[in-house]
């Protein structure tokens, strides 16, 4: 009888300690969803930077065609939004 109680206790212990398939599936689904969202956001950021690079290239072409000389200060990084705004203001003055 003791062996039978011990056996049932051992079986109950094994099943209670194992991972629950429904929890695992829910967490796996949530992980997949978060990974898809992460990739979507990364694609959006990449698209934003590609657009900014294209804008900078177009401004550089306009400045070259119009013979504009950019007067940048040393504390402003090349390609920053302030730099782009200054370039657009210079182009607007010419137009």
C-alpha positions in Angstrom: 0.0 0.0 0.0 2.8 2.4 0.8 4.4 1.7 -2.5 1.2 2.5 -4.3 0.8 5.8 -2.4 4.4 6.6 -3.2 3.9 5.8 -6.8 0.8 8.0 -7.1 2.6 10.8 -5.3 5.6 10.5 -7.6 3.3 10.6 -10.7 1.5 13.6 -9.4 4.7 15.4 -8.7 6.1 14.7 -12.2 3.0 16.0 -13.9 2.6 19.1 -11.7 6.2 20.2 -12.3 6.2 19.8 -16.1 5.5 22.8 -18.3 1.9 23.5 -19.1 1.4 23.3 -22.9 -1.3 26.0 -23.0 1.0 28.4 -21.1 3.9 27.6 -23.4 1.7 28.0 -26.5 0.4 31.4 -25.3 3.9 32.6 -24.5 5.2 31.4 -27.8 2.4 33.2 -29.6 3.1 36.4 -27.7 6.8 36.1 -28.5 6.1 35.7 -32.2 3.7 38.7 -32.1 6.3 40.9 -30.4 9.0 39.8 -32.9 6.7 40.8 -35.9 6.1 44.1 -34.3 9.8 44.7 -33.7 10.5 43.9 -37.4 7.7 46.3 -38.5 9.1 49.1 -36.4 12.7 48.5 -37.6 11.5 48.6 -41.2 9.7 51.9 -40.4 12.9 53.4 -38.9 14.9 52.2 -41.9 12.4 53.8 -44.2 12.6 57.1 -42.3 16.4 57.2 -42.5 16.3 56.3 -46.2 14.0 59.2 -46.8 16.2 61.6 -44.9 19.2 60.4 -46.9 17.3 61.0 -50.1 16.3 64.5 -49.0 19.9 65.3 -48.1 21.1 64.1 -51.5 18.4 66.2 -53.3 19.4 69.3 -51.3 23.0 68.7 -52.2 22.2 68.5 -55.9 20.2 71.7 -55.7 23.0 73.5 -53.9 25.5 72.2 -56.5 23.3 73.4 -59.4 22.7 76.8 -57.8 26.3 77.2 -56.7 25.4 77.5 -53.0 28.3 77.3 -50.6 27.2 76.0 -47.2 28.5 77.9 -44.2 28.3 75.4 -41.4 29.6 75.9 -37.9 31.8 73.3 -36.3 29.3 72.4 -33.6 26.5 71.3 -36.0 26.8 67.8 -37.3 26.6 67.2 -41.0 23.2 65.8 -41.9 21.4 67.0 -38.8 17.9 68.5 -39.0 19.3 72.0 -38.2 21.7 71.6 -41.2 18.8 70.6 -43.5 16.7 73.6 -42.2 19.6 76.0 -43.0 20.0 74.6 -46.5 16.2 74.9 -47.1 16.3 78.5 -45.9 19.2 79.3 -48.3 17.3 77.7 -51.2 14.1 79.6 -50.3 16.0 82.9 -50.3 17.3 82.2 -53.9 13.9 81.3 -55.1 
